[in-house]
Amino acid sequence: MNFRTGIGYLQHLPRYREIVNVLIKHGFGFLFDRFDWPAWLHLKKSSELGHELHSPSAAQRLRFALEDLGPTFIKLGQLLSTRPDLLPPEYIKELEKLQNDVPPFSLEEIYHLCQDVGIDLESDFVWFNPEPLAAASIAQVHEALLPSGQKLVLKIKRPGIDKTIEADLDILRELCKGLEKRNYWARFYRLSDIMEELRQAIHNELDFRVEARNAELFYQTFKDDKNVIIPQIIWDYSSDKILALEYVPGIKISDYITLKQSGLDTVTIARNLVDALFKQIFEQGLLHADPHPGNLAIASGERIIFYDFGQVGIIDERLQGKCIKLLISMMRYDVEGVSRALLAIGIGGQYVDFEDFRRDVSRLQQKYYGLPLSQIKVGEALSELIELSIRYQLRLPPELSLMVKMLMTVESLVAQLDPQISIVNIAEPYGKKLLLRKFTPEHLWKETQSSLFEYLVLIRSFPFQIAKILKILESGQLSLNIEYPELKRAMAKVDVMSNRISLSIILASIVIGTSLVAGMERSSLIKHIPLVEIGFATAIILGLFMAYSILKSGRY
């Protein structure tokens, strides 16, 4: 963004300054080294860093910065913690620690907000608990009792949070565009696209109707499953600002002592949880993207209760098939199969040297040779493959990252519940069932219809595309867009050298000019106007201004 012409963003300038200064303070000033910030923004310099720079790691400093910047950035960090395709493991682990504990908003604000959506706390409920069960940056949760005797929980959005988050997202979008203009890595990873993706995810979490639809989808999926409970949505009291759900109490899944004291079988719990996980992925194409212990509880009969459906991913049939091929190849220690499956899933595989990639996959697979399936952590193995793919600059779909994150979280939970459980063995029948389903007459006919439609579209558009190419060739306007980062770096060095030469010429000219003027016996006067002195003074001012511009840009 050009800050000198961005009048529409003047209202956000204090927040711009705060965001950039906090990032600089925590040691991330290098991101903005090439930004031409105006002096009136009063930004800190990279040397003006706080004590945070001396913390053990950059990952920790990033967490501190996000916590300092408030709810938008905390939520952004929490979303990034589910994306191992975007950040290294040490950053993911650190961002999982993000805290968004905030003081609850007042009962008066709750009354006003409920009235806005047509809910009267006094007449619609027999009882409403003014003390929140939990309070976070976006919403807080309260218990209530309907006249019918049904108990429910109300998730109520924090007043004014939409405006705060929207302003921050606008600023982040502009900063991402600025980084893409100035940094090759930001352009390669399409930082603006990633920001838009995260922006949409935050918008979905702010609109409780999206979460209500997700919860309804899960409820319909598991309503006949005797081992899973999904709280039912109470639609009459739900809106974009309030989410009403059936109250379903349970024992926290990580409270192993209470589970055993209650006579619940932890081995059965572990099996039911993994079954529910693979039923989501391979039968329904769903992903509960945030299955941490706070969102999972256990009811009588070792039934799994799922809470919080703000982050839900959808896996289409094509990605399902590719993931199955990847998992089967991993179980068979088929290095070539794993390599080809990853390249098929990712974007940019055509630029990867297959032999080098296969060799690195083989090195990763070697650590699992000879191990029993019960000792293999699928989530960890997939996470390592994602890290390798990132090194080869493959862009992987976010759904794969969400699935890997979910697997890793569930694996760590079930390892405490049943150390002998084999997730691979449980996944195998689901994978086989999915593959068999793909070869049913109905599915094959559906695939044939889809392929025929794509070919028809291609055939119909082919003459128009050929005509378009011929027209461009005829006009002589054919152009090729080639981006070579090494050339850009070389041009940057040339820019620095030319600026140094310009500075040298300016200084030499001032010295020579001063000597010449000083040696003159008298000035040339036209109508008593000293033109030489005026011309010399003007040249000095312009030269100094140019020198100042070069020095300010930092390219010298």
Backbone torsions as a table, in degrees:
resi	resn	phi	psi	omega
1	MET	NA	139.4	174.1
2	ASN	-87.6	106.3	-174.2
3	PHE	-66.7	-21.8	-178.3
4	ARG	-77.3	-23.2	-177.9
5	THR	-114.3	-4.9	-176.9
6	GLY	-82.4	65.3	-176.1
7	ILE	-62.1	-32.4	-178.2
8	GLY	-64.3	-16.2	-176.8
9	TYR	-104.6	8.6	-178.0
10	LEU	-58.8	-34.8	-179.0
11	GLN	-66.6	-21.3	-179.2
12	HIS	-95.1	0.3	-172.5
13	LEU	-58.6	-42.6	177.7
14	PRO	-59.0	-38.5	179.7
15	ARG	-71.3	-38.1	173.7
16	TYR	-53.7	-50.7	-177.2
17	ARG	-60.4	-43.2	-179.1
18	GLU	-63.1	-45.5	-178.2
19	ILE	-61.8	-50.5	-177.3
20	VAL	-65.2	-41.2	179.8
21	ASN	-64.4	-38.9	178.3
22	VAL	-65.0	-43.3	179.0
23	LEU	-64.3	-40.4	177.2
24	ILE	-64.6	-42.7	-178.2
25	LYS	-60.2	-34.9	-178.2
26	HIS	-91.9	12.9	171.5
27	GLY	93.0	18.5	180.0
28	PHE	-112.2	26.2	179.6
29	GLY	-65.5	-23.2	-179.3
30	PHE	-60.9	-23.2	178.9
31	LEU	-62.7	-27.4	-172.7
32	PHE	-112.3	16.0	-177.1
33	ASP	-58.6	-31.6	-175.8
34	ARG	-96.6	6.4	178.3
35	PHE	-81.7	136.2	178.3
36	ASP	-94.1	74.6	-176.8
37	TRP	-72.5	135.0	173.1
38	PRO	-68.4	148.5	-175.8
39	ALA	-61.6	-30.6	-174.7
40	TRP	-72.8	-3.5	173.7
41	LEU	-75.6	-17.3	177.8
42	HIS	54.7	51.7	179.0
43	LEU	-86.4	149.4	176.5
44	LYS	-71.8	158.7	173.8
45	LYS	-94.3	160.4	-177.3
46	SER	-57.9	-24.8	-179.5
47	SER	-78.0	-17.0	-176.3
48	GLU	-90.3	58.8	-175.7
49	LEU	-95.5	149.9	177.7
50	GLY	-83.6	-172.6	-178.6
51	HIS	-68.8	-14.5	-177.0
52	GLU	-61.8	-28.1	-178.6
53	LEU	-60.4	-23.8	-176.5
54	HIS	-90.1	5.7	177.7
55	SER	-68.6	161.5	-170.0
56	PRO	-58.2	-32.5	-173.7
57	SER	-148.3	160.5	176.1
58	ALA	-65.2	-33.5	179.3
59	ALA	-62.0	-41.4	177.7
60	GLN	-65.1	-41.7	179.8
61	ARG	-63.1	-35.5	177.3
62	LEU	-64.9	-41.7	178.9
63	ARG	-63.2	-43.8	179.2
64	PHE	-60.4	-41.8	-179.0
65	ALA	-63.8	-44.1	-179.4
66	LEU	-64.5	-39.8	178.6
67	GLU	-66.1	-36.7	178.6
68	ASP	-66.8	-29.7	-172.9
69	LEU	-86.9	-8.8	170.7
70	GLY	99.5	-168.2	-167.5
71	PRO	-58.7	-42.0	-179.0
72	THR	-60.4	-45.9	-175.5
73	PHE	-75.1	-31.1	174.9
74	ILE	-65.0	-46.2	178.4
75	LYS	-63.7	-39.5	176.5
76	LEU	-60.7	-43.9	178.3
77	GLY	-64.3	-38.5	178.3
78	GLN	-65.3	-38.3	176.4
79	LEU	-67.0	-41.3	179.0
80	LEU	-64.7	-28.4	179.6
81	SER	-67.5	-13.6	176.8
82	THR	-97.7	8.4	-174.0
83	ARG	-122.7	76.4	177.4
84	PRO	-65.3	-9.7	175.9
85	ASP	-78.9	-12.8	-178.1
86	LEU	-107.0	-29.8	-175.2
87	LEU	-131.5	149.7	176.7
88	PRO	-66.1	161.7	-176.3
89	PRO	-56.0	-38.0	-177.2
90	GLU	-65.2	-32.9	177.2
91	TYR	-72.7	-41.7	179.2
92	ILE	-58.9	-47.0	-178.4
93	LYS	-62.3	-39.4	-178.3
94	GLU	-71.9	-40.2	-178.5
95	LEU	-68.8	-23.0	176.0
96	GLU	-65.2	-18.0	-178.8
97	LYS	-87.5	-2.0	-176.7
98	LEU	-55.5	131.9	-179.7
99	GLN	-109.0	135.3	176.5
100	ASN	-126.8	35.6	177.3
101	ASP	-67.9	123.9	-179.6
102	VAL	-135.7	156.6	177.8
103	PRO	-65.2	143.4	179.7
104	PRO	-67.4	151.0	175.4
105	PHE	-83.2	164.3	-166.4
106	SER	-75.8	160.4	177.9
107	LEU	-63.9	-34.3	178.8
108	GLU	-62.2	-41.6	177.8
109	GLU	-64.8	-36.8	178.0
110	ILE	-63.1	-43.7	178.7
111	TYR	-57.9	-48.6	-178.5
112	HIS	-62.6	-43.4	-178.3
113	LEU	-64.7	-42.3	178.8
114	CYS	-63.7	-40.4	178.5
115	GLN	-62.6	-35.4	179.3
116	ASP	-61.3	-30.1	-178.8
117	VAL	-105.4	13.0	174.1
118	GLY	84.9	24.6	178.9
119	ILE	-113.8	130.9	176.0
120	ASP	-110.6	111.3	-175.8
121	LEU	-59.1	-33.6	-175.3
122	GLU	-78.8	-38.0	-176.6
123	SER	-94.6	-28.8	-177.2
124	ASP	-82.5	-23.7	-177.2
125	PHE	-123.9	142.3	174.0
126	VAL	-71.4	-34.7	-177.0
127	TRP	-149.4	140.0	176.1
128	PHE	-135.3	124.8	-178.4
129	ASN	-82.7	112.4	-178.3
130	PRO	-70.1	-18.8	179.1
131	GLU	-86.4	122.3	-178.7
132	PRO	-70.1	143.9	172.7
133	LEU	-69.8	-33.6	178.5
134	ALA	-156.1	147.6	177.6
135	ALA	-132.1	128.7	178.7
136	ALA	-131.3	-175.9	-173.5
137	SER	-69.0	-28.7	-176.8
138	ILE	-99.4	-35.6	-175.1
139	ALA	-154.6	170.2	170.8
140	GLN	-137.5	159.8	-171.0
141	VAL	-116.4	133.8	178.9
142	HIS	-128.2	152.7	173.7
143	GLU	-92.3	150.7	176.5
144	ALA	-151.2	161.1	-179.0
145	LEU	-128.2	125.9	178.8
146	LEU	-81.1	158.1	176.7
147	PRO	-57.3	-27.0	178.8
148	SER	-72.0	-10.5	-178.1
149	GLY	97.2	-4.0	179.4
150	GLN	-77.6	132.0	178.2
151	LYS	-94.8	138.4	179.4
152	LEU	-139.9	169.1	175.2
153	VAL	-116.7	140.7	178.9
154	LEU	-113.2	120.2	174.6
155	LYS	-95.9	114.2	-171.7
156	ILE	-113.3	127.2	-177.9
157	LYS	-70.3	140.5	178.6
158	ARG	-66.9	128.3	-179.4
159	PRO	-59.0	135.8	176.0
160	GLY	79.3	-1.2	-175.0
161	ILE	-68.7	-31.1	-179.6
162	ASP	-60.6	-46.5	-177.2
163	LYS	-64.2	-42.5	-180.0
164	THR	-61.9	-48.3	-176.8
165	ILE	-68.3	-39.6	-179.1
166	GLU	-62.5	-40.8	178.2
167	ALA	-62.5	-44.3	179.5
168	ASP	-64.6	-39.1	-179.9
169	LEU	-66.3	-36.2	175.8
170	ASP	-61.9	-43.6	179.4
171	ILE	-64.0	-45.1	-179.9
172	LEU	-62.5	-38.0	178.5
173	ARG	-61.6	-43.3	-179.8
174	GLU	-68.1	-38.2	178.0
175	LEU	-65.0	-38.9	178.2
176	CYS	-64.3	-41.2	176.7
177	LYS	-62.3	-39.9	178.0
178	GLY	-63.9	-41.1	178.3
179	LEU	-65.8	-37.8	179.6
180	GLU	-65.7	-33.7	178.9
181	LYS	-69.3	-26.8	-170.6
182	ARG	-110.9	-11.5	-175.1
183	ASN	-134.1	130.1	179.7
184	TYR	-63.4	-42.4	-176.0
185	TRP	-61.9	-34.9	179.2
186	ALA	-67.5	-36.7	177.6
187	ARG	-70.9	-42.2	-177.7
188	PHE	-61.6	-46.0	-178.7
189	TYR	-84.7	5.2	176.5
190	ARG	51.1	61.1	-175.2
191	LEU	-56.3	-38.2	179.7
192	SER	-65.4	-37.8	178.6
193	ASP	-65.5	-41.8	178.2
194	ILE	-63.3	-41.2	179.5
195	MET	-62.9	-40.9	178.8
196	GLU	-65.0	-37.0	177.7
197	GLU	-63.8	-45.5	178.5
198	LEU	-68.3	-36.1	177.5
199	ARG	-59.9	-44.1	179.5
200	GLN	-64.8	-38.9	178.9
201	ALA	-63.1	-40.4	178.3
202	ILE	-67.3	-41.4	177.0
203	HIS	-59.3	-40.3	178.5
204	ASN	-62.6	-37.5	179.8
205	GLU	-73.2	-27.0	179.0
206	LEU	-77.5	-25.2	178.6
207	ASP	-96.9	102.5	-174.4
208	PHE	-67.6	-13.2	174.8
209	ARG	-66.5	-32.5	176.8
210	VAL	-65.2	-47.0	178.4
211	GLU	-62.6	-36.9	178.5
212	ALA	-62.7	-43.0	178.3
213	ARG	-64.9	-40.6	177.4
214	ASN	-61.1	-45.7	179.8
215	ALA	-62.2	-39.8	178.5
216	GLU	-64.1	-39.7	178.2
217	LEU	-61.7	-44.5	177.8
218	PHE	-67.2	-38.9	179.7
219	TYR	-61.1	-44.7	179.9
220	GLN	-66.7	-32.3	179.6
221	THR	-68.6	-41.2	-171.8
222	PHE	-109.7	9.0	-174.9
223	LYS	-63.7	-25.5	179.7
224	ASP	-101.2	4.5	-179.7
225	ASP	-89.7	117.0	-176.4
226	LYS	-72.4	-9.7	-177.4
227	ASN	-103.5	-0.1	-176.0
228	VAL	-134.0	139.7	175.6
229	ILE	-122.7	126.4	173.8
230	ILE	-115.9	120.6	178.5
231	PRO	-56.4	135.1	-177.7
232	GLN	-81.8	140.5	177.5
233	ILE	-74.4	134.5	172.9
234	ILE	-98.2	93.0	-169.8
235	TRP	-64.8	-31.2	-177.1
236	ASP	-62.0	-22.0	-176.9
237	TYR	-117.5	14.1	-178.8
238	SER	-107.6	146.1	178.6
239	SER	-154.5	-167.0	178.0
240	ASP	-71.3	-18.6	-177.2
241	LYS	-108.5	-17.2	-178.3
242	ILE	-134.1	135.2	176.5
243	LEU	-118.8	120.6	-179.6
244	ALA	-108.3	124.3	-178.9
245	LEU	-129.0	152.3	173.0
246	GLU	-59.0	136.6	179.1
247	TYR	-79.9	117.6	-179.4
248	VAL	-127.1	99.0	-179.3
249	PRO	-79.0	156.7	177.4
250	GLY	-167.8	174.0	177.9
251	ILE	-91.1	131.2	179.9
252	LYS	-55.3	133.6	-172.2
253	ILE	-64.3	-23.7	180.0
254	SER	-90.0	-0.8	178.6
255	ASP	-89.2	73.9	-171.8
256	TYR	-63.5	-34.7	-179.1
257	ILE	-64.8	-47.9	179.9
258	THR	-64.3	-36.8	178.5
259	LEU	-59.9	-44.9	-179.4
260	LYS	-70.8	-39.3	178.8
261	GLN	-64.2	-26.7	179.3
262	SER	-84.9	1.6	178.1
263	GLY	77.9	18.7	-179.6
264	LEU	-87.9	141.4	-178.0
265	ASP	-86.4	110.3	-176.2
266	THR	-68.3	-27.8	178.0
267	VAL	-65.5	-44.3	178.0
268	THR	-65.8	-38.4	177.8
269	ILE	-59.9	-46.2	-179.7
270	ALA	-60.2	-44.3	-179.9
271	ARG	-63.9	-43.4	-179.0
272	ASN	-64.2	-37.6	-179.9
273	LEU	-66.3	-45.9	-179.5
274	VAL	-66.2	-39.6	176.7
275	ASP	-59.4	-44.9	179.7
276	ALA	-62.9	-37.3	179.2
277	LEU	-61.6	-50.4	-176.6
278	PHE	-75.4	-25.4	174.1
279	LYS	-65.3	-40.3	176.3
280	GLN	-58.9	-50.9	-170.8
281	ILE	-71.5	-51.9	-167.7
282	PHE	-96.2	-17.4	178.7
283	GLU	-103.3	-39.0	-175.7
284	GLN	-109.7	-13.4	-178.1
285	GLY	68.6	32.5	-179.1
286	LEU	-112.9	157.5	176.2
287	LEU	-140.3	114.6	167.4
288	HIS	-79.5	102.8	-166.8
289	ALA	-77.1	-4.7	-174.7
290	ASP	-136.5	60.1	-176.2
291	PRO	-85.6	49.6	178.9
292	HIS	-78.8	166.2	-174.6
293	PRO	-54.1	-28.6	178.9
294	GLY	-69.8	-18.5	-178.7
295	ASN	-106.0	9.9	179.7
296	LEU	-131.6	136.6	177.1
297	ALA	-141.7	167.8	-177.2
298	ILE	-121.7	130.4	175.6
299	ALA	-104.7	176.2	179.0
300	SER	-57.1	149.9	-178.9
301	GLY	78.0	19.8	179.1
302	GLU	58.0	31.2	179.9
303	ARG	-82.5	140.8	-178.7
304	ILE	-91.2	127.7	175.6
305	ILE	-105.6	126.8	175.7
306	PHE	-102.4	134.6	174.0
307	TYR	-120.7	164.0	170.4
308	ASP	61.4	102.6	-178.6
309	PHE	-115.9	31.5	178.9
310	GLY	-68.7	-35.0	179.3
311	GLN	-113.0	104.2	179.1
312	VAL	-132.1	130.5	177.5
313	GLY	-104.2	154.7	177.6
314	ILE	-117.9	126.4	177.8
315	ILE	-107.2	117.0	180.0
316	ASP	-77.6	172.0	-173.7
317	GLU	-62.6	-37.2	-179.0
318	ARG	-64.5	-45.4	179.0
319	LEU	-67.2	-36.6	175.0
320	GLN	-55.4	-49.6	-178.7
321	GLY	-60.8	-42.4	179.8
322	LYS	-66.3	-38.5	179.0
323	CYS	-66.4	-38.1	177.5
324	ILE	-62.9	-44.1	178.1
325	LYS	-60.0	-40.6	179.6
326	LEU	-63.7	-47.4	-178.5
327	LEU	-65.2	-43.0	179.6
328	ILE	-63.8	-41.7	178.2
329	SER	-62.9	-38.3	177.4
330	MET	-64.2	-43.0	-179.1
331	MET	-66.4	-28.5	-179.7
332	ARG	-92.1	1.8	-176.1
333	TYR	56.1	36.8	-179.7
334	ASP	-90.5	94.8	-175.2
335	VAL	-61.9	-45.0	-179.0
336	GLU	-64.8	-40.6	179.2
337	GLY	-63.2	-41.5	177.7
338	VAL	-63.3	-44.4	-178.7
339	SER	-61.4	-47.3	-178.5
340	ARG	-67.9	-35.7	179.0
341	ALA	-65.0	-42.3	178.9
342	LEU	-64.4	-42.8	179.5
343	LEU	-66.1	-31.8	177.8
344	ALA	-71.8	-33.7	-179.2
345	ILE	-74.9	-39.9	-173.3
346	GLY	-84.2	166.3	175.2
347	ILE	-104.7	132.2	-179.6
348	GLY	102.1	10.5	-178.8
349	GLY	-64.8	-24.1	-178.7
350	GLN	-67.6	-16.9	-179.6
351	TYR	-97.0	2.8	-176.2
352	VAL	-94.2	134.8	172.8
353	ASP	-72.4	109.4	-171.2
354	PHE	-61.3	-41.6	-176.4
355	GLU	-65.3	-42.4	176.8
356	ASP	-63.2	-43.4	-179.6
357	PHE	-63.1	-45.8	179.9
358	ARG	-62.3	-37.2	180.0
359	ARG	-64.8	-41.4	179.4
360	ASP	-70.1	-35.7	175.2
361	VAL	-63.2	-40.3	179.2
362	SER	-61.2	-40.1	178.6
363	ARG	-62.7	-39.2	178.6
364	LEU	-68.1	-39.1	-176.6
365	GLN	-70.5	-26.4	-175.0
366	GLN	-59.3	-32.5	-178.2
367	LYS	-66.7	-16.2	-178.0
368	TYR	-102.1	-6.5	-179.2
369	TYR	-62.0	132.9	176.3
370	GLY	83.4	-9.7	179.0
371	LEU	-77.8	140.7	172.6
372	PRO	-65.0	151.4	-176.1
373	LEU	-58.2	-30.6	-178.6
374	SER	-66.5	-19.4	-178.4
375	GLN	-94.2	-4.0	-177.8
376	ILE	-93.1	124.2	176.1
377	LYS	-93.4	106.8	-174.7
378	VAL	-61.9	-45.1	-178.6
379	GLY	-59.9	-43.3	-179.8
380	GLU	-65.9	-42.1	179.9
381	ALA	-63.6	-43.2	178.0
382	LEU	-65.9	-37.2	178.5
383	SER	-62.0	-40.3	177.8
384	GLU	-64.2	-38.2	178.6
385	LEU	-67.7	-35.5	177.2
386	ILE	-65.7	-42.5	177.3
387	GLU	-58.6	-43.0	179.0
388	LEU	-63.0	-42.9	179.8
389	SER	-61.1	-39.2	179.0
390	ILE	-63.7	-40.4	178.9
391	ARG	-61.5	-31.2	177.7
392	TYR	-90.1	11.5	175.6
393	GLN	60.5	34.8	171.4
394	LEU	-84.7	135.2	175.8
395	ARG	-98.9	115.3	-175.6
396	LEU	-98.1	150.2	179.7
397	PRO	-65.4	141.3	-178.5
398	PRO	-60.1	-27.2	179.6
399	GLU	-62.6	-36.0	177.8
400	LEU	-64.7	-42.1	179.1
401	SER	-63.5	-41.6	178.4
402	LEU	-62.5	-40.8	179.8
403	MET	-63.9	-43.2	179.9
404	VAL	-64.5	-42.8	178.4
405	LYS	-60.6	-43.6	178.8
406	MET	-62.6	-43.5	179.0
407	LEU	-60.9	-44.2	-178.7
408	MET	-64.2	-41.5	179.2
409	THR	-64.0	-46.0	-178.4
410	VAL	-66.8	-39.0	179.0
411	GLU	-59.9	-42.7	180.0
412	SER	-66.4	-32.8	178.8
413	LEU	-71.6	-49.2	-175.2
414	VAL	-70.9	-23.4	176.7
415	ALA	-62.5	-31.8	176.9
416	GLN	-79.2	-31.9	-178.3
417	LEU	-78.9	-40.5	-179.1
418	ASP	-150.1	95.9	-176.8
419	PRO	-61.4	-19.8	-176.6
420	GLN	-92.0	-3.3	-174.9
421	ILE	-66.9	143.0	176.9
422	SER	-115.9	106.6	179.5
423	ILE	-64.6	-33.6	-179.7
424	VAL	-62.6	-44.8	180.0
425	ASN	-62.4	-37.0	179.8
426	ILE	-72.4	-34.7	-178.6
427	ALA	-71.4	-29.9	-172.2
428	GLU	-56.0	-50.3	-180.0
429	PRO	-63.4	-32.4	177.5
430	TYR	-66.1	-40.6	178.3
431	GLY	-64.6	-44.0	179.3
432	LYS	-63.4	-40.8	179.8
433	LYS	-62.5	-40.1	179.7
434	LEU	-66.8	-42.2	179.1
435	LEU	-63.6	-42.6	178.6
436	LEU	-63.3	-36.7	179.4
437	ARG	-63.5	-30.7	-179.4
438	LYS	-72.2	-14.8	-179.0
439	PHE	-107.6	11.8	174.7
440	THR	-73.3	150.5	-179.9
441	PRO	-54.0	-39.3	-178.6
442	GLU	-62.2	-45.4	-177.4
443	HIS	-69.7	-40.8	179.4
444	LEU	-62.9	-40.5	177.9
445	TRP	-64.7	-40.2	178.2
446	LYS	-62.2	-43.4	179.0
447	GLU	-64.4	-39.6	179.7
448	THR	-63.3	-44.2	178.6
449	GLN	-60.8	-42.8	-179.4
450	SER	-63.8	-42.9	-179.9
451	SER	-66.0	-42.9	178.9
452	LEU	-60.2	-41.6	179.1
453	PHE	-62.2	-43.7	-179.9
454	GLU	-63.3	-41.2	179.3
455	TYR	-65.6	-39.2	178.9
456	LEU	-62.7	-43.4	177.3
457	VAL	-61.0	-43.4	-179.9
458	LEU	-63.1	-44.7	-178.6
459	ILE	-64.3	-41.3	-179.1
460	ARG	-66.8	-36.0	-177.2
461	SER	-84.1	-13.7	-173.7
462	PHE	-59.4	-49.6	179.6
463	PRO	-60.0	-39.0	-179.9
464	PHE	-65.9	-38.7	179.8
465	GLN	-67.2	-41.3	178.4
466	ILE	-63.6	-43.6	179.2
467	ALA	-61.8	-38.9	179.5
468	LYS	-64.0	-43.6	-179.8
469	ILE	-64.3	-44.5	-180.0
470	LEU	-62.4	-37.8	179.2
471	LYS	-64.7	-41.0	178.8
472	ILE	-64.7	-43.4	179.7
473	LEU	-63.1	-40.9	-178.8
474	GLU	-64.9	-36.3	-179.2
475	SER	-79.9	-10.4	-179.9
476	GLY	72.3	23.8	-176.9
477	GLN	-107.0	17.3	178.6
478	LEU	-68.0	128.5	-179.3
479	SER	-133.2	147.6	177.6
480	LEU	-113.2	132.7	179.1
481	ASN	-101.2	105.2	-178.9
482	ILE	-113.1	126.0	179.6
483	GLU	-117.0	115.0	-177.9
484	TYR	-124.4	106.5	-173.8
485	PRO	-59.8	-33.9	-179.1
486	GLU	-64.4	-36.8	178.8
487	LEU	-64.7	-39.8	179.9
488	LYS	-63.4	-40.5	178.6
489	ARG	-65.2	-39.1	178.4
490	ALA	-64.5	-41.7	178.5
491	MET	-64.2	-35.1	177.8
492	ALA	-63.6	-38.7	178.2
493	LYS	-66.4	-40.0	177.7
494	VAL	-62.0	-40.8	178.8
495	ASP	-59.2	-44.6	179.1
496	VAL	-62.4	-45.6	-178.9
497	MET	-62.4	-44.0	-179.0
498	SER	-64.7	-36.1	177.3
499	ASN	-65.4	-38.4	178.3
500	ARG	-64.8	-41.0	178.5
501	ILE	-63.9	-43.1	179.4
502	SER	-60.1	-42.5	178.5
503	LEU	-62.1	-42.2	-179.9
504	SER	-62.7	-42.8	179.9
505	ILE	-64.6	-41.5	179.7
506	ILE	-60.8	-47.5	-179.1
507	LEU	-64.3	-42.4	179.9
508	ALA	-64.2	-41.1	-179.6
509	SER	-63.0	-41.5	179.2
510	ILE	-62.9	-43.5	-179.7
511	VAL	-62.9	-47.4	-178.5
512	ILE	-66.2	-43.3	-179.4
513	GLY	-61.5	-42.5	178.9
514	THR	-61.0	-41.8	179.7
515	SER	-63.6	-42.5	-178.7
516	LEU	-65.8	-45.2	-179.3
517	VAL	-65.5	-40.1	-179.3
518	ALA	-65.4	-29.6	-178.2
519	GLY	-85.3	-6.0	180.0
520	MET	-76.3	138.3	-178.8
521	GLU	-71.8	-37.8	178.8
522	ARG	-152.4	158.9	-177.8
523	SER	-86.1	156.4	174.1
524	SER	-81.4	119.3	-177.5
525	LEU	-113.5	131.1	171.0
526	ILE	-121.1	114.1	-175.4
527	LYS	53.7	44.4	177.2
528	HIS	64.8	19.8	178.2
529	ILE	-105.6	120.3	-179.6
530	PRO	-77.1	85.0	-173.9
531	LEU	-64.6	-37.9	-178.5
532	VAL	-62.3	-47.9	-179.0
533	GLU	-62.9	-41.2	179.4
534	ILE	-64.7	-45.0	178.8
535	GLY	-61.4	-42.0	-179.8
536	PHE	-64.9	-43.3	179.2
537	ALA	-63.0	-41.5	178.3
538	THR	-62.2	-43.5	-179.8
539	ALA	-62.5	-41.1	178.6
540	ILE	-62.6	-44.7	-178.8
541	ILE	-61.8	-46.7	179.4
542	LEU	-64.2	-40.8	178.7
543	GLY	-63.2	-44.0	178.6
544	LEU	-64.6	-37.8	178.1
545	PHE	-62.9	-42.6	178.5
546	MET	-64.8	-42.2	178.2
547	ALA	-61.5	-41.5	178.2
548	TYR	-61.2	-43.1	180.0
549	SER	-61.8	-41.8	179.8
550	ILE	-65.8	-46.6	-179.4
551	LEU	-63.5	-38.6	-178.7
552	LYS	-67.2	-36.0	-178.2
553	SER	-68.1	-21.0	-179.7
554	GLY	80.2	2.1	-177.4
555	ARG	-100.0	73.2	179.3
556	TYR	-149.2	NA	NA
